Amino acid sequence: MREILSDLDRWQRQGKRVALARVVDVEGSGPRLPGAAMAVNEDGEVAGSVSGGCVEGAVVHEALECLENNARKLVTFGYSDDEAFAVGLTCGGTIHLFLEPLDW
């Protein structure tokens, strides 16, 4: 989380809307541990990582959807998930992410 604080601070000063994605659980082998975070602003700029790069594109899409709908959601990516496999989550595990718009 600390790795994204400077970006969050800058985006807040700029008045940007931001969604935060956090790893809340990992089953089996996962690229990042619970607590890993990624922030996405309304322009699609990204700070941090929840998967070391393998599902970040899909997470950006989910985060922008959270901002559009002003809603929280839990999303899961796993090896058997066709979308996750297509974007490269081949570590054999499953990651669960909680996404929410930040309320400055």
N, C-alpha and C positions, 0 to 999 in steps of 0.2 A: 504494500500500500504506500509506503514512504516514497517509492520510486515515481509515483504519479502526482505527488503533492504540489510540486512546482507548476505542473501543467494545470492542475485543478485551480490553483490560486490565480494563474494568468487568465484562465477561461472565466472565472468568477468576476475578475476585474473587467473583463470585456463584455460581461453580461450574457455569456453563452449558456444555453441550456445543455445539460450534461447527463448522460446515463452512466451508471456504474455497474459493471459486471464483476461478480466475485465467485471464486471457486468455493463451494460450500461442502462438497463431498467428492471423493474419488473412490471408485471401485476397481480393484485390480491395479494394473500399472497405469499411471497417469503422468502427463508431462509436467504439471505444476501441482503443488499441494494446496489444500484448503487455505484460504486467506489470500491467495494470489488475486490480484485485481487488475482490471482494465477499465479505462474511462473512454467514452466516445462523446464528442460534442456534436451539436446539431449540424455542423458542417461536415461530419464524418471524420474529423481528426481523431487520432487514437493515441493514448498514452498507456503504457503498461502492457501486460500480457497475461492471459489465462491458460494458454496452451503451448507456449513456445513457438507459436506461429501456425500450427496445423488447423485450427478452427477459427482463427481470428476474423476472417472474412464473414463467416456466418454469424459470429457474435456481433460484429458491427451492424449487420442487418437487423438482428434481434434488438440491439440497443436503440437504433433509430426508430424501430417500431414502438419501443417502450416510450420514447419521447413523443412520438406522434399520438399515441393513445393515452399518455400520462398514466401508465399502468406498470405494475410490478409483475414479474413472471419468473418461473423456474424453468430452465431449459436443460436438456440432457443430450450429451453427445457420447456415443460409444462405438466400439469397433463394428458392431453389427448394424448400426444405424447407417443406412445408405447415404444420407447427406454427409454425415461425419466422415465416412470412408471416402466420399468423393472429394472432400476438402482436406483429407490427409491425416485423420486421427487413426493411425495404424499401430498405436502403442499397445493395443490389446485390452485397454481398460475403458472405463466409462467415467466421464466427468459431469458433475451437476453444477450448474451456475445459477446464481440468483441475480437478476437484473432489476434495476430500479432507477427512475429519474432522481437526480439529486435535488433536494430542496434547499437552496441557499439560505 
